[in-house]
């Protein structure tokens, strides 16, 4: 058991590194989206969002699932000491990325007029080369993740987002300047093209960095393969077939998730424009507020779960390959528990403080009420998506790679029916999209829980996993609202600009929320010393918390 705790801590440290990078990436994304939105406007955001949704679906089909699938396959071989075959899997992943990425890029470029509205065609064509680059990038990230190192992936993600931010803002401003004398739609279109160019530039920078990392390790890789006397090298054709068979369920689960977004977008436009008589510009603007503001903010805490999932796939796959069910259950349980511990306060905080948070990140007052209202609903998905992301990874790691696909398929059918009913029979408008997002996340969460109980028979302490963190989060949220309202009114007396009043009051309220929540977790025994020690710099954090007597007193022997 002690060995299991040590291994779990190592996995959580790696997950912490990747989660920290994911948060940095999301923060950079939010920081640059605000000036970018100021440049291209909500209409430009709508054109970008329309093209981006199709790009994401094609990316999912071609390349996005490669890192997770390859890390699963390679980690199983590495756990058995089969280094030659692990390297064969990596080579097959590179070949897959080249082959499928090229085909997907061609589809986006030449089929853009079929896939998106006319105004978004050039935006989608700018996205096209990015898919090809991402196929190679995915194989390299999966390689290092399989070896239990998340540092390379983390650094590449930060570099990718920095380049994305710089090029998106610069290119959008430059292209809009070129058509400054044109109509509003043309300017918004060119601004969206500049933003899409930033996405491709970021992936290119990340790919170059990962190639450099692999080159540095090339000699060590060669020596280890030469020293491998355990495995008999498998044929490349057989390895490639196995790679495709594993990537496909990973890919289809992701496709359904993003197909849901694209399908919802299409249904929303068709019903609102052609049945309800809403103008195309108004519908596009509302959708842009939903997808590029509310959803973007809610994705920040979900990215922590995505990082955790990337980190646990190799470790759980390796444990399962060795036949250690106890270790597999232990790692899966801890991953879900710690993810819920983070996702629950994020959900409560985004619900209760949706307006100040939205105002901080997107100061466009004309859409603030709508964006913050949508966020307060979409925030509910944070908990369910976060836990479902982890349970997806666990099911895939133990070989039940089709089960997440079943969960996503069931959820897709239910949410699509509900969306059509809401749009046709009510006046909810874009809020219907927020509601069905919640339904979709709850359905995936519930289905995965059923499958996990059936195949892994994990016994969970529901009170410790969900109950106590939720009570702590409610107290935290109430305190956060009180602190914010008090500071907002007091600071408003001495600071003239409302945006800066909100910024200071909001940041201080969030700081109070974070400190109070973790204090309550520690005092209630929900978060243990071992939990704290398992994160990066955990030993120092634990000593600091003990100095202030946050943990319950140790029981005498």
Secondary structure, DSSP 8 states (H G I E B T S, - for coil): -HHHHHHHHHHHHHHHHHHHHHHHHHHHHHHHHHHHHHHHHHHHHHHHHHHHHHHHHHHIIIIITHHHHHHHHHHHHHHTT-HHHHHHHHHHHHHHHHHHHHHHHHHHHHSHHHHS-GGGHHHHHHHHHHHHHHHHHHHHHHHHHHTT--HHHHHHHHHHHHHHHHHHHHHHHHHHHHTTTS-HHHHHHHHHHHHHHHHHHHHHHHHHHHHHHHHHHHHHHHHHHHH--S-----HHHHHHHHHHHHHHHHHHHHHHHHHHHHHHHHHHIIIIIIS---HHHHHHHHHHIIIIIHHHHHHHHHHHHHHHHHHHHHHHHHHHTT-HHHHHHHHHHHHHHHHHHHHHHHHHHHHTHHHHHHHH---GGGHHHHHHHHHHHTTHHHHHHHHHHHHHHHHHTT-TTHHHHHHHHHHHHHHHHHHHHHHHSS-TTHHHHHHHHHHHHHHHHHHHHHHHHHH-----HIIIIIHHHHHHHHHHHHHHHHHHHHHHHHTTT---HHHHHHHHHHHHHHHHHHHHHHHHHHTTSS-HHHHHTSTTHHHHHHHHHHTT-S------
